[in-house]
Amino acid sequence: MSTNPEAEPEPETHPERLGAVEVDVAGVIGETTVALGDLLAWLPGVIVPLSREVGSPADVRIQGTTVAHAEIVAVDEQYALRISHVVAHARARAVRTPAP
């Protein structure tokens, strides 16, 4: 609760309402920056180095925000993510974010 009388009241949160909300999840194995000219010259077979070493955990992102780290695994011939660490501030923010 804020001690500032002019501060807006915090919105009510109802974490139980969020359980059915679906979000897009991305597993990110690395990133890089390339010059546009290099990108336009890409052909099949070009190798693009990424920012992570082999065996490093992938970032699990929701709307561009890293919410966890995970190992990339295979389940029934599909890639999957085995969560190894949940980013604490992301979990707290998800609970505080009011539903639209």
Buried (B, 14 or more C-beta within 10 A) or exposed (E): EEEEEEEEEEEEEEEEEBEEEEEEEEBBBBEEEEEEEEEEEEEEEEEEEEEBEEEBBBBBBBEEEBBBBBEBEEEEEEEEBEEEEEBEEBEEEBEEEEEE
